[in-house]
């Protein structure tokens, strides 16, 4: 079953480029696109994406606020910040799992999304193992 992606960016051309990047992959499915943070937050419970690819600079609610709210409503979703701003440490503080600069190649974005998914699977396996060994 392919990993489900939600693309959140206020620029349609960028959303289209990212969608096309994952279009021919058996491993990924773009389940939705949002133009801003509020739209993304509404879509997360409905679409149940595995990964949110999130811009930081958007009108209304920025990517930091959006990541924080998504993390509250769906803590297992992987969040990859995709931004022109070079602030990976701040992205982690906001609840993101990874950061990719828009000056990087789209291939870098695909690799980072794959790594974020693997990280999420590893964490879930560790939690299951810990709760099983704790008798829970």
C-alpha positions as CSV (number, residue, x, y, z in Angstrom):
1,X,0.0,0.0,0.0
2,X,1.6,3.3,-1.0
3,X,2.3,6.0,1.6
4,X,-0.2,8.8,1.5
5,X,1.1,12.4,1.0
6,X,-0.5,15.7,1.7
7,X,1.2,18.7,0.0
8,X,0.8,22.1,1.7
9,X,2.0,25.2,-0.1
10,X,0.5,28.4,-1.2
11,X,2.1,28.2,-4.6
12,X,0.2,26.1,-7.1
13,X,3.2,25.6,-9.3
14,X,5.2,24.1,-6.5
15,X,2.4,21.8,-5.4
16,X,2.2,20.6,-9.1
17,X,5.9,20.0,-9.2
18,X,5.8,18.0,-6.0
19,X,2.7,16.0,-7.1
20,X,4.5,15.2,-10.4
21,X,7.6,14.0,-8.5
22,X,5.6,11.3,-6.7
23,X,3.1,10.6,-9.5
24,X,4.9,7.7,-11.1
25,X,5.9,6.0,-7.9
26,X,4.3,2.8,-6.6
27,X,5.5,3.8,-3.1
28,X,3.6,7.1,-2.8
29,X,0.2,8.5,-3.5
30,X,-0.7,12.2,-3.2
31,X,-4.0,12.1,-1.3
32,X,-4.5,15.8,-1.2
33,X,-3.2,19.4,-1.6
34,X,-3.8,22.4,0.6
35,X,-3.1,26.1,-0.1
36,X,-2.7,27.0,3.6
37,X,-2.4,25.8,7.1
38,X,-6.0,26.0,8.1
39,X,-7.0,23.9,5.0
40,X,-4.3,21.4,5.8
41,X,-5.5,21.0,9.4
42,X,-9.1,20.4,8.2
43,X,-7.9,17.8,5.6
44,X,-5.6,15.7,8.0
45,X,-8.4,13.9,9.8
46,X,-10.4,13.4,6.6
47,X,-7.5,12.1,4.4
48,X,-5.3,10.4,7.0
49,X,-2.0,11.1,5.2
50,X,1.2,9.3,6.3
51,X,3.4,12.4,5.5
52,X,2.6,16.1,5.2
53,X,5.0,18.1,3.0
54,X,4.7,21.6,4.5
55,X,5.8,25.1,3.5
56,X,6.7,27.5,6.2
57,X,5.7,30.8,4.6
58,X,2.0,30.8,4.0
59,X,-0.7,33.4,4.5
60,X,-2.8,33.2,7.6
61,X,-1.2,30.4,9.5
62,X,2.5,29.7,9.0
63,X,4.1,26.3,8.7
64,X,5.3,26.3,12.3
65,X,1.8,26.8,13.7
66,X,0.4,24.3,11.2
67,X,3.0,21.6,12.1
68,X,2.2,22.1,15.8
69,X,-1.5,21.7,15.3
70,X,-1.1,18.7,13.0
71,X,1.1,17.1,15.6
72,X,-1.6,17.6,18.2
73,X,-4.4,16.0,16.2
74,X,-2.3,13.3,14.5
75,X,0.9,12.6,16.4
76,X,2.0,9.7,14.1
77,X,2.0,11.7,10.9
78,X,5.5,12.5,9.6
79,X,6.0,16.2,8.8
80,X,8.6,17.3,6.3
81,X,9.2,21.0,6.1
82,X,9.9,22.1,2.5
83,X,10.9,25.8,2.6
84,X,13.2,28.5,1.1
85,X,14.2,29.3,4.7
86,X,17.3,27.5,6.0
87,X,16.2,26.6,9.5
88,X,16.2,22.9,10.0
89,X,16.8,23.1,13.8
90,X,13.7,25.3,14.2
91,X,11.7,22.9,12.1
92,X,12.4,20.1,14.6
93,X,11.3,22.4,17.4
94,X,8.0,23.0,15.6
95,X,7.3,19.3,15.5
96,X,8.7,18.4,12.1
97,X,10.5,15.2,11.4
98,X,12.7,16.5,8.6
99,X,13.6,19.6,6.6
100,X,14.4,20.1,2.9
101,X,15.4,23.4,1.4
102,X,13.5,24.4,-1.8
103,X,17.0,25.1,-3.2
104,X,17.6,21.3,-3.1
105,X,16.7,19.0,-5.8
106,X,13.2,17.3,-5.9
107,X,15.1,14.0,-5.6
108,X,16.3,15.2,-2.2
109,X,12.7,15.8,-1.2
110,X,11.8,12.3,-2.3
111,X,14.7,10.8,-0.3
112,X,13.8,12.8,2.8
113,X,10.2,11.8,2.7
114,X,11.3,8.1,2.4
115,X,13.6,8.6,5.4
116,X,10.9,10.3,7.4
117,X,8.5,7.4,6.8
118,X,11.2,4.9,7.8
119,X,11.9,6.8,11.0
120,X,8.1,6.7,11.8
121,X,8.0,3.0,11.2
122,X,11.1,2.4,13.4
123,X,9.6,4.5,16.2
124,X,6.3,2.7,16.1
125,X,8.1,-0.7,16.2
126,X,10.1,0.5,19.2
127,X,6.9,1.6,21.0
128,X,5.2,-1.7,20.3
129,X,8.3,-3.6,21.6
130,X,8.5,-1.4,24.7
131,X,4.8,-1.8,25.6
132,X,4.9,-5.6,24.9
133,X,8.0,-6.0,27.2
134,X,6.3,-3.9,29.8
135,X,3.3,-6.2,29.7
136,X,1.1,-3.6,28.1
